[in-house]
Amino acid sequence: MKSEHHDFLPAVLEVQETPPSPLGRLIIWVVIALMTTSVCWAAFNEVDIVAVTRGKLAVTRLSRPVHAAVTADIAAVLVREGERVNKGQALVKLNDASLQAQHQENLLRQRLNRLHIARLDVLIGQYTKDNGEAVLPAELQQDKSPEVLAVQARLAAEIEADRQQKRIDRTTLTTLEAQLDSYQQQHQMAQALLPIHHRQYQAMEQLNKKKMTSDDSLLELRKTWLESRYNVSTMEAKVRESRSGYEQQVAEQAARTAGNVRKAEEERSERLNENALLRMQLKQLDALLAQYTLKAPVGGKVDALAFRDAGGAVEAAQEVLKIVPEGEKIGAEVWVSNQDVGFLRIGQLVTVKLDTFDFTRYGWVKGRLIYLAADATEDRENGLIYRAVIELDSDELTIDGALKKLEPGMSVSAEIKTGKRTLLSYLLSPMLEALDDVGKQR
């Protein structure tokens, strides 16, 4: 039946007799084709699996913290936040007034000991050779400080006292020597007269036997002879006594000199030993004082400065600031959740998006994972998390036509590519999870 005749048939017959429209069939085939294509595309097309982490930019070599080694008050903060410093530059000065006082006292004691050692050297020369000058060495005379003047005055008094004692000793020895000479001369005279008086007595005795002289004359000569013998014995005793006194005086003077020298040498040795001990103590003080000046371990920028000015107090081992090494390559330090850490591998590609710059306008920075901590760190908010370090391919971004250097401390969001999966498996995963839970009760 022709199609124009269908218009005059009843509605039911019209539907029965009219052939189906090819447009509907075409739409069905198009839908089927689209669905088939979508399923095939979803089955073969893959999407990236990423672990999203948060963190900040940091140098690949970690910031170097600067800790206080002692408990002390802060005397001065010598740097500002963000200031560039050189290695070994002083950063913070702690209050070391008491140690400085000990340091100055140590130096003063060493100096006084050196002055007294010089004094004792001169004094020993005076004791032994009697040629000591009552002055310190020329290099010390130029110093007109009270300490030098006091030591100089003491040296002059000691040398004058020694000279006075030696003058007394010389006078005593001269007197004893003259006395000894007198006794020796008297002894010699008595010895010379003794044989004369003896011969006179013998001659008188012969004459008395012949009755040519009186007994009184004989007795008088005998008395003279006996007195002469007594004088010889007496002079011998006086000579011995005088010589003994002279020798004793010489020995006493030598003993006094030796005692003075020994005493001076003992004092000199004590002061030398004390100075050796003081030098050791000074090294310890210097090492301790060095801990009161916090210095930069590396060159870089000051970061996380805990104090801005003097007056604060730090505890031993407290972190005062950090030094961000200069010239080091910039990387990202991020924290990975416990759920993602099992899928991470060193070398995985990473997309780093900076919170400072909108990535939809300025893009992002590519990188790769170079470090993953072996143990977790407990965080109050996120639980157990793992530290990871990402190496960036570039440390610059183009911002409004100009290259902008990335700075440490910028917060970032890092997407670590852990693998791929088909889009179909991604779409079916909720259904598969639901089917897996069917018939199970939690």
Secondary structure, DSSP 8 states (H G I E B T S, - for coil): --GGGGGGS-HHHHHHHS---HHHHHHHHHHHHHHHHHHHHHHH-EEEEEEEEEEEEEESS--EEEE-SS-EEEEEE---TT-EE-TT-EEEEE--HHHHHHHHHHHHHHHHHHHHHHHHHHHHHHHHHS---SS--HHHHT---HHHHHHHHHHHHHHHHHHHHHHHHHHHHHHHHHHHHHHHHHHHHHHHHHHHHHHHHHHHHHHHHTT-S-HHHHHHHHHHHHHHHHHHHHHHHHHHHHHHHHHHHHHHHHHHHHHHHHHHHHHHHHHHHHHHHHHHHHHHHHHHHHTTEEE-SSSEEEES-S-SSTT-EE-TT-EEEEEEETT--EEEEEEEETTTGGG--TT-EEEEEESSS-HHHH--EEEEEEEE-SS-EEETTTEEEEEEEEEES-SEEEETTEEEE--TT-EEEEEEEEEEEEHHHHHHHHHHHHHHHTT---
